[in-house]
Amino acid sequence: MSNSMITQLSAVIESKAKDGNTVVELPNDAPFDPVQREWLNGLLTGISTIAAAAQAGPKEKEPGTPLSIFYGSQSGSSEVLSKDLKKFAATQGFDAKIEELDSVDLASMAVLNHVLIICSTFGEGEPPDNAKKFYENLLSNEAPALPATLNFAVCGLGDSSYTYFNKAAEDIYSRMAELGASPCKALLCCDLAFEDDYAEWKGDVFQTEAFVSAAGAAVAGAETNEQYVPAFDKNHPFIANLIQVKGMSGDKSAKCVNHVEISLAGGGVDLDYQAGDVLGVWPLNCPEDVNAILNASPFTGSEIVELKSGPASLRVLLQSKMDIHTVNGKTLEAWGIDATPDDYQVLDVMSDIKPDIDAQTFLNGLRPLQPRLYSIASSPKAHPGEVHLTVGEVRYDLFNKPRKGVASTWLGERLPAGSNVGVYIQSSLHFHIPDNDDAPLIMIGPGTGVAPFRAFLEERETRQAAGPNWLFFGDQHEAEDFLYRDQISKWQEMGVLTKASLAWSRDTAAKVYVQTLIREQNQEFYAWLEQGGYIYICGDASRMAADVDTAIRDVIKEQGNLDDEGVQAYMDKLVAEHRYQRDVY
């Protein structure tokens, strides 16, 4: 081919690339036979197509329909599901944005067309801390009307063993509908084993008319720019090893609290955690409890029954897969029982009511066994490759029968050193110490609530943080219940722990609790807040955390000379700045 012909073809390719017509054909007088001509025409057309694409630049992605996903989460499960929902939404033609419920006000929500909400309930029907403001505004008499063009669906996470099961989600769903928004799917109230129900709800939502008719361009395998997702989670735990369990309670203590150390060797970056995160632990039921239930029933334990995962013997499933204590509405329905006395457990039903059921029906009425979440009591900087827990063994009497917690006694008395433990890390939302090492920290955690603050103080020590640290801790008796006494004393001597306020409720005639000391030291407490202090609370939500919250508000009201509205504004500012954080249950 002559140089002049090459020049001509180059000009033709450039011209066709500009006008979008990329088909190139050689001139009739080109010196090629038909086979050569066909091959060259294909080659040159391909070159022309590439040139046209280069000139046009990258093709803009067709936008998906805007979707807002709001979540309220105390332990992190709702946040995890909201991220999964965002990824799925992209494959259904929606461009989703995730926010905490407290980040949205009703006026801004009113202009939205598609909203999905995932919200948990904890304590006595309480919404999560990052949904409380939204919840209160929504339920207030001053809440504005919502337009019918706002299409929404709500998924609730809860625990059916609690009286106010999924109350927060129920209230949000009913109130939004009452205010005029359009529910496109019935409320889903998930129990602890929520995976299957959530997956079905997720798929159904995007098949509703309100979503199908509005869907934009779907993105297969959509990337959502989320952070790295670890390989280990609730459904895919890492098989760790128990290092040791050390009892921390005195011989005369009314409690038995253990320090538990677990090796994460081999887990790598997928088990990285921060001080303030929680550890999910998969336990096994006590063989004695399994035997007691079988002895009270007509079953031997050798019966073959079916789960979704396949067949297995009843005894094996009672030992490792099923919740053998909780009785809920599903249990009663499956077993054909109208009602039971309050607090009845599976053993009580089988012993006293003796339902006429077969082994499969018995299994169908049980909830799946669930992992337990424990506040991590170690800093990864101080204990690389390990995670530590502070676990109080749960023991009590009910209907003249001794009872015990599943995971707490499994870790404390039934699991030998070196045994396998299925675990995973669940990141906390905001329950982490600030990056600012000069910031003052106020940590309030009586009993086993001290766990994350041991981690915080280890972290501050290894980081050589200059900021002051104030710990409020207590229990019944100083001599018997002073957890981590030696380490706390050492931190005081070193200056890592600036101040320790210790409350022993049974050592004096007047019962002294951590909230008592907050009120007694109100001036200094308020001064730390005014200096930019962060408050962290860990422990029982219904009693301790509520009493501590009241005490803090009283201090702010008195020392700040504020009325109730001013106190609320002060607290709102602390929450907005992530300076008031709670790990409560």
C-alpha positions as CSV (number, residue, x, y, z in Angstrom):
1,M,0.0,0.0,0.0
2,S,1.4,3.4,-1.0
3,N,2.2,6.2,1.5
4,S,-0.5,8.3,-0.2
5,M,-3.2,5.6,0.3
6,I,-2.2,5.3,4.0
7,T,-2.5,9.0,4.4
8,Q,-6.0,8.9,2.7
9,L,-7.2,6.1,5.0
10,S,-6.0,7.9,8.1
11,A,-7.9,10.9,7.1
12,V,-11.0,8.8,6.4
13,I,-10.8,7.1,9.9
14,E,-10.4,10.5,11.6
15,S,-13.3,12.0,9.8
16,K,-15.6,9.0,10.6
17,A,-14.6,9.1,14.2
18,K,-15.7,12.7,14.4
19,D,-19.1,12.2,12.8
20,G,-19.7,8.9,14.7
21,N,-19.9,6.7,11.6
22,T,-17.1,4.2,12.3
23,V,-17.6,1.8,9.3
24,V,-14.6,2.0,7.0
25,E,-14.4,0.4,3.5
26,L,-11.4,0.4,1.2
27,P,-11.5,2.1,-2.2
28,N,-12.6,-0.1,-5.0
29,D,-9.3,0.3,-6.8
30,A,-7.3,-0.8,-3.7
31,P,-4.8,-3.5,-4.8
32,F,-6.3,-6.4,-2.6
33,D,-8.3,-9.5,-3.4
34,P,-11.8,-9.9,-1.8
35,V,-10.6,-11.9,1.3
36,Q,-7.9,-9.3,2.0
37,R,-10.3,-6.5,1.5
38,E,-12.8,-8.0,4.0
39,W,-10.2,-8.5,6.6
40,L,-8.8,-5.0,6.3
41,N,-12.2,-3.4,6.3
42,G,-12.9,-5.1,9.7
43,L,-9.5,-4.0,11.1
44,L,-9.9,-0.4,10.0
45,T,-13.5,-0.3,11.3
46,G,-12.3,-1.4,14.7
47,I,-9.6,1.3,14.7
48,S,-12.2,3.9,13.7
49,T,-14.5,2.7,16.6
50,I,-11.6,3.1,19.1
51,A,-10.8,6.5,17.8
52,A,-14.4,7.6,18.1
53,A,-14.6,6.4,21.7
54,A,-11.4,8.3,22.5
55,Q,-12.7,11.5,21.0
56,A,-16.1,11.2,22.8
57,G,-14.5,10.6,26.2
58,P,-15.9,8.4,28.9
59,K,-19.6,7.7,28.7
60,E,-21.5,9.1,31.6
61,K,-23.2,6.5,33.8
62,E,-26.9,6.7,33.6
63,P,-28.0,7.9,37.0
64,G,-30.1,5.7,39.3
65,T,-33.2,7.0,41.1
66,P,-32.3,8.8,44.4
67,L,-33.0,6.7,47.5
68,S,-32.5,7.6,51.1
69,I,-31.6,4.8,53.6
70,F,-31.8,5.9,57.3
71,Y,-30.7,3.7,60.1
72,G,-30.9,3.6,63.9
73,S,-28.3,1.3,65.5
74,Q,-27.1,0.7,69.0
75,S,-24.8,-2.3,68.5
76,G,-24.1,-1.9,64.7
77,S,-26.4,-4.5,63.1
78,S,-28.7,-1.9,61.5
79,E,-25.7,0.0,60.1
80,V,-24.3,-3.2,58.6
81,L,-27.7,-4.0,56.9
82,S,-28.0,-0.4,55.6
83,K,-24.7,-0.8,53.8
84,D,-25.9,-4.1,52.3
85,L,-29.2,-2.4,51.3
86,K,-27.3,0.4,49.5
87,K,-25.3,-2.1,47.4
88,F,-28.5,-4.1,46.5
89,A,-30.3,-0.8,45.7
90,A,-27.7,0.0,43.0
91,T,-28.5,-3.3,41.2
92,Q,-32.2,-2.3,41.2
93,G,-31.7,1.1,39.6
94,F,-31.4,3.3,42.7
95,D,-28.6,5.5,43.8
96,A,-28.8,5.3,47.6
97,K,-27.4,7.6,50.3
98,I,-27.0,6.3,53.9
99,E,-27.5,8.5,57.0
100,E,-28.2,8.0,60.7
101,L,-31.8,8.8,61.6
102,D,-30.8,11.7,63.8
103,S,-29.1,13.4,60.9
104,V,-32.4,14.0,59.1
105,D,-35.3,16.3,60.1
106,L,-38.9,15.8,59.0
107,A,-38.9,18.9,56.8
108,S,-36.1,17.6,54.6
109,M,-37.6,14.1,54.6
110,A,-40.8,15.5,53.3
111,V,-39.2,16.3,49.9
112,L,-38.0,12.8,49.4
113,N,-39.8,10.2,47.3
114,H,-38.2,6.9,48.3
115,V,-37.1,6.2,51.9
116,L,-36.0,2.9,53.6
117,I,-35.5,2.8,57.3
118,I,-33.7,0.1,59.4
119,C,-34.0,0.7,63.1
120,S,-33.4,-1.5,66.2
121,T,-35.0,-1.4,69.6
122,F,-33.2,-2.0,72.8
123,G,-33.9,-1.8,76.6
124,E,-37.5,-1.1,77.5
125,G,-38.6,-0.3,73.9
126,E,-36.1,2.5,73.4
127,P,-34.8,3.7,70.1
128,P,-31.0,3.7,69.5
129,D,-29.0,6.7,70.6
130,N,-28.5,7.8,67.0
131,A,-32.3,7.7,66.4
132,K,-33.6,9.2,69.6
133,K,-33.9,12.8,68.4
134,F,-35.7,11.8,65.2
135,Y,-38.0,9.4,67.1
136,E,-39.0,12.1,69.6
137,N,-39.6,14.7,66.8
138,L,-41.6,12.2,64.8
139,L,-43.9,11.3,67.7
140,S,-44.4,14.8,68.9
141,N,-47.7,16.6,68.4
142,E,-45.8,19.3,66.5
143,A,-44.6,16.9,63.8
144,P,-45.5,18.2,60.3
145,A,-47.6,16.3,57.8
146,L,-45.7,14.2,55.3
147,P,-46.8,14.0,51.6
148,A,-48.2,10.9,50.0
149,T,-45.4,11.1,47.5
150,L,-43.0,9.9,50.2
151,N,-42.9,6.1,49.7
152,F,-41.3,4.3,52.6
153,A,-40.7,0.9,54.2
154,V,-39.4,0.0,57.6
155,C,-37.4,-3.0,58.8
156,G,-37.1,-3.4,62.6
157,L,-34.5,-5.3,64.5
158,G,-35.3,-6.6,68.0
159,D,-35.4,-9.5,70.5
160,S,-38.8,-11.2,71.0
161,S,-37.8,-12.2,74.5
162,Y,-38.3,-8.5,75.5
163,T,-41.7,-7.0,76.3
164,Y,-41.4,-4.1,73.9
165,F,-40.3,-6.2,70.9
166,N,-39.5,-3.9,68.0
167,K,-41.4,-1.0,69.5
168,A,-39.2,1.7,68.0
169,A,-39.7,0.4,64.5
170,E,-43.4,0.0,65.0
171,D,-43.8,3.5,66.3
172,I,-41.8,5.0,63.3
173,Y,-43.8,3.0,60.8
174,S,-47.2,3.8,62.2
175,R,-46.5,7.5,62.8
176,M,-45.1,8.1,59.3
177,A,-48.2,6.5,57.8
178,E,-50.4,8.6,60.2
179,L,-48.6,11.8,59.0
180,G,-49.5,11.0,55.4
181,A,-46.5,9.1,53.9
182,S,-47.2,6.1,51.8
183,P,-46.0,2.7,53.1
184,C,-45.1,0.5,50.1
185,K,-44.4,-2.6,52.2
186,A,-45.7,-3.8,55.5
187,L,-43.5,-3.3,58.6
188,L,-41.0,-6.1,59.1
189,C,-40.3,-6.9,62.7
190,C,-37.1,-9.1,62.8
191,D,-36.1,-11.2,65.7
192,L,-32.4,-12.0,66.6
193,A,-32.1,-14.4,63.6
194,F,-33.0,-11.7,61.1
195,E,-31.0,-12.7,58.0
196,D,-33.7,-14.6,56.1
197,D,-36.5,-12.2,56.9
198,Y,-34.4,-9.2,56.0
199,A,-33.3,-10.7,52.7
200,E,-37.0,-11.4,51.7
201,W,-38.0,-7.9,52.8
202,K,-35.2,-6.3,50.8
203,G,-36.2,-8.2,47.6
204,D,-39.9,-7.5,48.1
205,V,-39.4,-3.7,48.6
206,F,-37.9,-3.3,45.2
207,Q,-40.7,-5.3,43.6
208,T,-43.4,-2.9,44.8
209,E,-45.1,-0.6,42.3
210,A,-43.7,2.5,44.0
211,F,-40.1,1.2,43.4
212,V,-40.5,-0.7,40.1
213,S,-42.1,2.3,38.4
214,A,-39.4,4.7,39.6
215,A,-36.3,2.6,39.1
216,G,-33.5,4.1,37.0
217,A,-30.6,2.2,35.4
218,A,-29.5,-0.8,37.3
219,V,-25.8,-1.3,37.9
220,A,-24.7,-4.9,38.0
221,G,-22.1,-5.7,40.6
222,A,-22.3,-2.0,41.7
223,E,-19.4,-0.5,43.6
224,T,-20.5,1.7,46.5
225,N,-17.1,3.0,47.7
226,E,-17.7,1.5,51.1
227,Q,-14.9,0.6,53.4
228,Y,-13.3,-2.8,53.2
229,V,-15.6,-5.6,54.4
230,P,-13.8,-8.2,56.5
231,A,-14.1,-11.9,55.7
232,F,-15.4,-12.8,59.2
233,D,-18.8,-11.8,60.4
234,K,-21.8,-13.2,62.3
235,N,-22.5,-15.9,59.7
236,H,-18.8,-16.6,59.0
237,P,-17.0,-16.5,62.3
238,F,-13.2,-16.9,62.7
239,I,-12.2,-20.0,64.7
240,A,-10.1,-18.5,67.5
241,N,-8.5,-20.2,70.5
242,L,-9.1,-19.5,74.2
243,I,-5.9,-18.5,75.9
244,Q,-7.0,-18.4,79.5
245,V,-9.8,-17.4,81.9
246,K,-9.0,-15.7,85.1
247,G,-11.5,-15.1,87.9
248,M,-11.5,-11.5,89.2
249,S,-14.2,-11.6,91.9
250,G,-13.3,-12.3,95.6
251,D,-14.4,-15.5,97.3
252,K,-17.1,-13.7,99.2
253,S,-18.5,-11.8,96.2
254,A,-22.1,-12.3,95.2
255,K,-20.9,-12.3,91.6
256,C,-18.4,-14.3,89.5
257,V,-16.7,-12.1,86.9
258,N,-14.0,-13.5,84.6
259,H,-11.2,-11.9,82.5
260,V,-11.2,-13.9,79.2
261,E,-8.3,-13.8,76.8
262,I,-8.7,-15.1,73.2
263,S,-6.0,-15.5,70.6
264,L,-6.8,-14.1,67.1
265,A,-3.6,-15.5,65.6
266,G,-4.2,-16.3,61.9
267,G,-7.1,-13.9,61.5
268,G,-5.0,-11.1,60.0
269,V,-6.5,-7.8,59.0
270,D,-10.0,-9.3,58.9
271,L,-9.9,-9.3,62.7
272,D,-8.5,-5.8,63.2
273,Y,-10.4,-3.9,65.9
274,Q,-10.3,-0.6,67.8
275,A,-10.7,0.0,71.5
276,G,-14.5,0.5,71.8
277,D,-15.5,-2.3,69.4
278,V,-17.4,-5.4,70.4
279,L,-16.7,-9.1,69.9
280,G,-19.3,-11.5,68.8
281,V,-18.9,-14.9,70.4
282,W,-20.7,-18.1,69.3
283,P,-21.4,-20.3,72.4
284,L,-22.6,-23.8,73.0
285,N,-25.4,-24.8,75.3
286,C,-24.7,-26.5,78.6
287,P,-25.1,-30.4,78.2
288,E,-26.8,-30.4,81.6
289,D,-29.5,-28.0,80.4
290,V,-30.0,-30.1,77.3
291,N,-30.4,-33.3,79.4
292,A,-32.9,-31.6,81.7
293,I,-35.1,-30.6,78.7
294,L,-34.9,-34.1,77.2
295,N,-35.7,-35.7,80.5
296,A,-38.8,-33.5,80.8
297,S,-39.9,-34.3,77.3
298,P,-40.9,-37.6,75.5
299,F,-37.8,-37.3,73.3
300,T,-34.5,-39.2,73.6
301,G,-32.4,-36.8,71.6
302,S,-31.6,-39.4,68.9
303,E,-34.6,-38.3,66.8
304,I,-33.6,-37.1,63.3
305,V,-35.0,-33.6,62.6
306,E,-34.6,-31.1,59.8
307,L,-33.1,-27.7,59.6
308,K,-32.6,-25.7,56.4
309,S,-29.0,-26.8,56.6
310,G,-30.1,-30.5,56.5
311,P,-30.9,-33.3,58.9
312,A,-29.3,-33.9,62.3
313,S,-30.1,-35.5,65.6
314,L,-32.2,-33.5,68.0
315,R,-29.5,-33.6,70.8
316,V,-26.8,-32.2,68.5
317,L,-29.1,-29.3,67.5
318,L,-30.1,-28.6,71.0
319,Q,-26.4,-28.6,72.0
320,S,-25.1,-26.3,69.3
321,K,-27.8,-24.7,67.1
322,M,-30.9,-23.8,69.1
323,D,-31.9,-21.4,71.8
324,I,-33.1,-23.9,74.4
325,H,-34.4,-21.2,76.9
326,T,-36.5,-18.5,75.2
327,V,-40.2,-18.9,74.8
328,N,-41.9,-16.4,72.5
329,G,-45.1,-16.1,70.4
330,K,-43.6,-18.3,67.7
331,T,-42.9,-21.0,70.2
332,L,-46.5,-21.0,71.6
333,E,-48.0,-21.0,68.1
334,A,-45.8,-23.9,66.9
335,W,-46.6,-26.0,70.0
336,G,-50.3,-25.2,70.1
337,I,-50.2,-23.4,73.4
338,D,-52.4,-20.3,74.1
339,A,-50.3,-18.8,76.9
340,T,-47.8,-19.4,79.6
341,P,-47.0,-17.7,82.9
342,D,-44.5,-14.8,82.6
343,D,-40.9,-15.8,82.5
344,Y,-41.6,-19.4,81.5
345,Q,-38.6,-21.0,79.7
346,V,-38.5,-24.1,77.5
347,L,-37.8,-26.3,80.4
348,D,-40.8,-25.0,82.3
349,V,-43.1,-25.6,79.4
350,M,-41.9,-29.1,78.9
351,S,-42.0,-29.9,82.6
352,D,-45.4,-28.3,83.5
353,I,-47.5,-28.0,80.3
354,K,-46.1,-31.1,78.5
355,P,-47.4,-30.2,75.0
356,D,-48.3,-33.2,72.8
357,I,-45.9,-32.6,70.0
358,D,-43.3,-34.6,68.0
359,A,-39.6,-33.8,67.8
360,Q,-39.8,-31.8,64.6
361,T,-42.6,-29.6,65.9
362,F,-40.6,-29.1,69.1
363,L,-37.6,-28.0,67.1
364,N,-39.7,-25.7,64.9
365,G,-40.8,-23.7,68.0
366,L,-37.2,-22.9,69.1
367,R,-35.3,-19.9,68.1
368,P,-31.8,-20.3,66.5
369,L,-29.0,-19.9,69.0
370,Q,-27.4,-16.5,68.6
371,P,-23.9,-15.1,69.2
372,R,-23.3,-12.9,72.3
373,L,-21.8,-9.4,71.9
374,Y,-19.2,-8.4,74.5
375,S,-17.5,-5.0,74.9
376,I,-13.8,-5.5,74.1
377,A,-11.6,-4.9,77.2
378,S,-8.2,-4.6,75.4
379,S,-6.3,-2.3,73.1
380,P,-4.8,-4.0,70.1
381,K,-1.8,-1.9,70.6
382,A,-1.2,-3.3,74.0
383,H,-2.2,-6.9,73.1
384,P,-1.5,-7.5,69.4
385,G,-3.1,-10.7,68.1
386,E,-5.4,-11.0,71.2
387,V,-8.7,-9.8,72.4
388,H,-9.8,-9.6,76.0
389,L,-13.3,-9.6,77.5
390,T,-14.8,-8.9,81.0
391,V,-17.6,-11.4,81.5
392,G,-19.9,-11.8,84.5
393,E,-21.4,-15.3,84.8
394,V,-25.2,-15.1,84.8
395,R,-26.8,-17.3,87.5
396,Y,-30.2,-17.0,89.1
397,D,-33.2,-19.1,90.3
398,L,-36.5,-19.2,88.5
399,F,-39.5,-21.2,89.7
400,N,-37.3,-23.0,92.2
401,K,-34.9,-24.1,89.6
402,P,-31.3,-22.9,89.2
403,R,-30.7,-21.2,85.8
404,K,-27.5,-19.8,84.1
405,G,-26.5,-17.8,81.1
406,V,-25.4,-19.7,78.0
407,A,-22.2,-17.9,76.9
408,S,-21.1,-16.5,80.2
409,T,-20.9,-19.9,81.9
410,W,-19.6,-21.6,78.8
411,L,-16.6,-19.2,78.8
412,G,-16.3,-19.2,82.6
413,E,-16.6,-22.9,83.5
414,R,-17.0,-25.3,80.6
415,L,-14.4,-24.2,78.0
416,P,-10.8,-25.4,78.6
417,A,-7.8,-23.4,77.6
418,G,-6.9,-24.0,73.9
419,S,-10.5,-24.7,72.9
420,N,-11.9,-23.3,69.7
421,V,-14.2,-20.2,69.9
422,G,-16.1,-18.8,66.9
423,V,-15.7,-15.0,67.0
424,Y,-16.1,-11.9,64.8
425,I,-15.5,-8.2,65.3
426,Q,-18.5,-5.8,65.2
427,S,-17.4,-2.2,64.9
428,S,-19.1,0.3,67.1
429,L,-20.6,3.4,65.5
430,H,-19.0,6.1,67.6
431,F,-17.9,4.5,70.8
432,H,-14.2,5.2,70.2
433,I,-11.8,7.6,71.8
434,P,-11.1,10.7,69.8
435,D,-8.0,11.2,67.6
436,N,-7.2,14.3,69.7
437,D,-5.0,12.9,72.4
438,D,-5.3,16.1,74.4
439,A,-9.1,15.7,74.8
440,P,-10.3,15.0,78.4
441,L,-12.2,11.6,78.7
442,I,-14.8,10.9,81.3
443,M,-15.6,7.1,81.5
444,I,-18.5,5.8,83.5
445,G,-18.8,2.0,83.8
446,P,-19.7,0.2,87.0
447,G,-19.3,-3.6,87.2
448,T,-18.5,-5.3,83.9
449,G,-19.2,-1.9,82.3
450,V,-15.5,-1.1,83.0
451,A,-14.5,-3.4,80.1
452,P,-14.2,-0.8,77.3
453,F,-12.5,1.6,79.6
454,R,-9.7,-0.8,80.3
455,A,-9.3,-0.8,76.6
456,F,-9.4,3.0,76.4
457,L,-6.8,3.5,79.1
458,E,-4.5,0.9,77.5
459,E,-4.9,2.8,74.2
460,R,-4.2,6.2,75.8
461,E,-1.2,4.7,77.6
462,T,0.4,3.2,74.5
463,R,-0.3,6.4,72.5
464,Q,1.2,8.4,75.4
465,A,-1.8,10.7,75.2
466,A,-1.5,13.8,77.2
467,G,-5.2,14.3,77.8
468,P,-6.7,13.8,81.3
469,N,-8.7,10.6,82.0
470,W,-11.4,10.3,84.7
471,L,-12.9,6.9,85.5
472,F,-16.2,6.3,87.4
473,F,-16.3,2.7,88.6
474,G,-18.0,0.8,91.3
475,D,-19.8,-2.3,92.4
476,Q,-21.1,-3.8,95.7
477,H,-17.9,-4.3,97.8
478,E,-14.4,-2.8,97.3
479,A,-12.7,-5.9,98.8
480,E,-14.5,-8.4,96.6
481,D,-15.6,-6.6,93.4
482,F,-12.8,-4.2,92.5
483,L,-12.1,-5.4,88.9
484,Y,-8.7,-4.7,87.5
485,R,-7.6,-3.2,90.8
486,D,-3.9,-3.6,90.2
487,Q,-4.0,-2.1,86.7
488,I,-6.1,0.8,87.8
489,S,-3.8,1.6,90.7
490,K,-0.8,1.4,88.4
491,W,-2.4,3.9,86.0
492,Q,-3.1,6.3,88.8
493,E,0.5,6.1,89.9
494,M,1.8,6.7,86.4
495,G,-0.6,9.6,85.8
496,V,-2.4,7.8,83.0
497,L,-5.6,7.8,85.1
498,T,-6.0,11.4,86.3
499,K,-8.9,10.7,88.6
500,A,-10.7,7.6,89.8
501,S,-14.1,8.0,91.5
502,L,-15.1,4.7,93.1
503,A,-18.6,3.8,94.3
504,W,-19.2,0.8,96.6
505,S,-22.9,0.4,97.2
506,R,-22.8,-2.1,100.0
507,D,-19.8,-0.9,102.0
508,T,-21.7,1.9,103.8
509,A,-25.1,2.4,105.3
510,A,-25.9,4.9,102.5
511,K,-25.8,3.2,99.1
512,V,-23.3,5.0,96.9
513,Y,-23.5,4.6,93.1
514,V,-21.5,6.2,90.2
515,Q,-24.3,8.7,89.7
516,T,-24.0,9.7,93.4
517,L,-20.4,10.7,92.8
518,I,-21.2,12.6,89.6
519,R,-23.6,14.8,91.6
520,E,-21.1,15.2,94.5
521,Q,-18.3,16.3,92.1
522,N,-20.5,18.4,90.0
523,Q,-18.3,21.5,89.7
524,E,-15.3,19.5,88.4
525,F,-17.5,17.3,86.2
526,Y,-18.9,20.4,84.5
527,A,-15.5,22.0,84.2
528,W,-14.2,18.9,82.3
529,L,-17.2,19.3,79.9
530,E,-16.5,23.0,79.4
531,Q,-12.9,22.0,78.5
532,G,-14.1,19.8,75.7
533,G,-14.4,16.6,77.6
534,Y,-15.9,13.4,76.1
535,I,-18.4,11.3,78.2
536,Y,-18.6,7.5,77.7
537,I,-21.1,5.3,79.5
538,C,-21.1,1.5,79.4
539,G,-23.5,-0.9,81.2
540,D,-27.2,-1.5,81.9
541,A,-29.5,0.7,79.8
542,S,-32.7,0.6,81.7
543,R,-31.3,1.5,85.2
544,M,-27.7,2.6,85.5
545,A,-27.4,4.4,82.2
546,A,-30.7,6.2,82.7
547,D,-29.8,7.2,86.2
548,V,-26.4,8.5,85.0
549,D,-28.0,10.4,82.2
550,T,-30.3,12.1,84.7
551,A,-27.4,13.0,87.0
552,I,-25.4,14.5,84.1
553,R,-28.4,16.6,83.1
554,D,-28.8,17.8,86.7
555,V,-25.1,18.8,86.8
556,I,-25.4,20.8,83.6
557,K,-28.6,22.5,84.7
558,E,-27.1,23.5,88.1
559,Q,-23.6,24.4,87.0
560,G,-24.6,26.0,83.7
561,N,-27.5,27.8,85.3
562,L,-29.8,26.5,82.5
563,D,-33.5,25.7,82.2
564,D,-34.7,22.4,80.8
565,E,-34.6,23.7,77.2
566,G,-31.0,24.9,77.7
567,V,-30.0,21.5,79.2
568,Q,-31.4,19.7,76.2
569,A,-29.6,22.0,73.8
570,Y,-26.3,21.4,75.7
571,M,-26.9,17.6,75.5
572,D,-27.8,17.8,71.8
573,K,-24.5,19.6,71.2
574,L,-22.5,16.9,73.1
575,V,-24.3,14.2,71.0
576,A,-23.7,16.1,67.7
577,E,-20.0,16.4,68.5
578,H,-19.9,12.7,69.5
579,R,-18.9,13.8,73.0
580,Y,-21.7,11.8,74.6
581,Q,-21.5,8.2,73.7
582,R,-23.0,5.1,75.2
583,D,-22.4,1.3,74.9
584,V,-25.5,0.2,76.7
585,Y,-27.7,-3.0,76.7
